[in-house]
Amino acid sequence: MNRIHLDLIAQHLGIPLNGVKNTVILFEDEGATIPFIARYRKERTGSLDEVQISAILKYYKKLEELEERKQFILISIEEQGKLTPELKEKILSSYDPHEVEDLYLPFKRKKKTKADIARENGLEPLAKIIMMQRGQDMDQAAARYVNDKIITPGDAIHGAQHIIAEWISEDQDIRERLRHNFRKTGIIVSNVNPKKKAEATKYQDYFEFREALNRCPSHRYLAVLRGENEDMLKVSLIIDEERALQMIDRKFIRSQGREADVIEEAIADSYKRLLLPGVETQIKNEFKEKADDEAIRVFGENLRQLLLAAPLGQKPVLAIDPGYRTGCKVVCLDANGDFLEYTTIFPHSPQLQTNEAKSIIRDLVYKYSIQAIGIGNGTASRETQTIMQEINFDPKIEIYMVNESGASIYSASDLAREEFPDKDITVRGAISIGRRLMDPLAELVKIDAKSIGVGQYQHDVHQGKLKESLDLTVTSCVNKVGVNLNTASRHIL
């Protein structure tokens, strides 16, 4: 266990070091789950709750991943024979992923660049002479590098500028300052792809869109990136270019005259060709990660509300999976959620057998002493609810709308086939709706949490993180509610 990592987590989250240390030990070494640690190991963590414990483990994982990345980088540089003790210390002591990548950048294996070609032509010494800015005669200095590949002194200077541009693009301080500018003053801009305008109508709000990057909410940022991924939008991040170039000029230009002009040209080239694309991508990914985290948090809360919805309890239920042309699928369940009977009614267009449908429902309610009716909230749900309300039931019989997201996924799953091997897929879906009304948690744990439909952009966020968060939410809810070992299904256990 890395003591520095524990210190960083404690400082970052404002949690006592001992609580951080014991939480990591319990999770990593003893295999305890987050709900278990929160409920049964309060004396070791200092009564940390699930949110704090989850934050500790999330940050710990990020630091461990960064440590693995640093080891890879050190090996890569060492294999090139370029790892100095100073560079090794800088990499090992850094806990900023961007800084670590900046340190690796000059040694990163990449396809041959313009600077590489200039070096092969022997122009690196000339680039160093220019950067010294000692007022030498540029043409005279460059003339010494003319050969069969470098035809004129101007060609030599131009090649040296490519090397200078690469040096500037790899400057750690400049890269960090540019990232800071993007974070503070950056603007996200999107425009419609002219070739896709006719089919991009759902992104119409973003055809000519500009917003401060640090004020762009996660759902909007994800929407813009989705449009870009679908090639409907052209998206870029911008900052004040003139101000950025002046900042770089101040660092590298220390003289006036020809050398300063050559360096200034190299700076402009470096900024547009090397610095800006690289830093923009880093910032895009950084804000994407933040948007993902916020969206995943919201998805987790949405799922928690669904799972912890008040259960109806053990009462006989009639469940309806509504539809138009194919009819409404109706099942009756006993107080334990066991299947009793199935039928299909056609109260809506095109059949419009409304009176017959009402009669069938009335008979089923009487036959099985139904105490509640659950209607899936999908297609034709409102019309079906209206028809049910027109039936003269006992006043004690309540009619509920039930969230049916994921019911179709469940009905086609191996688990559903195992539970109801002789039932049609439509019957299984209606049974799931009824059981959700009786006990949402017990029924919803059978479905992959991502299939429940917890958020608009759930397919745009990091899928591994989303699954981890939703699985944790399910586990947390089950632990919060508790289970009866005598009656609980193996799925909830």
Order of alpha helices (4+ residues) and beta strands (2+ residues): alpha-alpha-alpha-alpha-alpha-alpha-alpha-alpha-alpha-alpha-alpha-alpha-beta-beta-alpha-beta-alpha-alpha-alpha-beta-beta-beta-alpha-beta-alpha-beta-alpha-alpha-alpha-alpha-alpha
